[in-house]
Amino acid sequence: MNSDSIRLAWAGAMIGVLALSATVTARSIPPRTEAPPASEAAAPVLAASLPPAGTETGLDPAGEFYEEAGGAVPVLAEQTDFRVALRLGESAPREGLFLCDSLGCPLEEITADRDREAALGPLTPGQYGICRAPGDSLGSFTLTQSAALEAASGQLWTDGELLYLEGFVPGTLRLTLSLPEPGYYALQLCDRDGREWSRDLFIPESAPPDAARRYTRTLDFPGLPPGLYTVLRRGSPLLQLEVRAGELSQGELEIGNK
């Protein structure tokens, strides 16, 4: 074999090797595919995160829930505001009064009508005060979440529903009564000036007696001017007690037959 034949054979062998290598490489690399447009690729993810068609999101008419795919999600309802009825005592100032926040900052001026009554608010639950000028507080009170009034101090007192402002710091007289049987009982208080306060107490027939076959109840007289008081029943004096400003004075009283 001459040199030309040898060169031709070598060239053919090299071509065969190169062709085999190209075939193996092509099989080891996966075919290239074109990526879809960005909007098409993201569509399945967005569709999975959105609520079904026709479902509204946001506050419902009651203002309490959001509607989403997968159920209702509760949210906090808005805080309810309340109005507070204020009654001014005969000796209380009628003008120059302001409703204040817990820090003593005026919120609104208080304007009473001819019956010495005024409406405060609307107010959210919290602590408030009545003042005549910044730093000149006449008393404070607390409005609860259930619209009840409590913790009145200074010249303010409350029966739980109405707020009262007096020209003095009132006290409360609490009587613990031992009663013989169910029914109505009426008691009066009388101060040295002849002013009277009356309270009625009712015990239903279904009420159970205590071990001594008696009925024990408490009766409160709030908003009293400081001083000496006489407890009466049917015009007959039963007990004398002193009421101190801003304090709870207590007494016990046993009543015979009605």
Buried (B, 14 or more C-beta within 10 A) or exposed (E): EEEEEEEEEEEEEEEEEEEEEEEEEEEEEEEEEEEEEEEEEEEEEEEEEEEEEEEEEEBEEEEEBBBBEEEEEEEEEEEEEBEBBBBBBEEBBEEEBBBBEEEBEBBEEBEBEEEBEBEBBEBEBEEBBBBEEEEEBBBBBBBEEEBEBEEBBBBBBBEEEEBBBBBBBBBBBBBEBBBBBBEEBEBBBBBEEEEEBEBEBEBEEEEEBEEEEBBEBEBEBBBBBBBEBBBBBEEEEBBEBEBEEBBEBEBEBEBEEE
